[in-house]
Structure formats: C-alpha cells, structure tokens
Amino acid sequence: MIIVTVLLLLCGLLMLIQPAILWTITESWKSNDATEPSDLYLWSTRFGGVMFTLVGLAGVYVYLFVSA
C-alpha cells in the first residue's frame, strides 16, 4: 500500500509542478506543431496533480494513523 501511496504523491507533484514534462512524454508526438501544451492541458493536468497528491496524502494518513 505504501508503494502506491508514494507513486501517487510523486506523480501528483510532477503533474502539479511540471505538467509540460508530462505533455512532452505523452502528447507532443501527436501534434504537428508540437511546440507547447495548451492552457487547457496545463490546467487539467495540474488539477489532476492536485487530486493525485490529495489521495496520496490521504493514503499516508491512513497508513500512519488509522491502520496502526
């Protein structure tokens, strides 16, 4: 369980702090222009990063305080 929690936190923080890296890895090859991600992509990726981070933090809380 702790491995999934750490992965969620790391992915969430990456999505929140540097969404352009995720775009480069996953989406840039699909675009003819391929210069930079759209504002909507950046916003939605950051929103997803917040959700991943919150779920990861909840997992840490459950692991440390509830299941002990």
Buried (B, 14 or more C-beta within 10 A) or exposed (E): EEEEBEEBBEBBBBBBEBBEEBBBEEBBEEEEEEEEBEEEBBEBBBEBBEBBBEBBBEBBEEEEEEEE
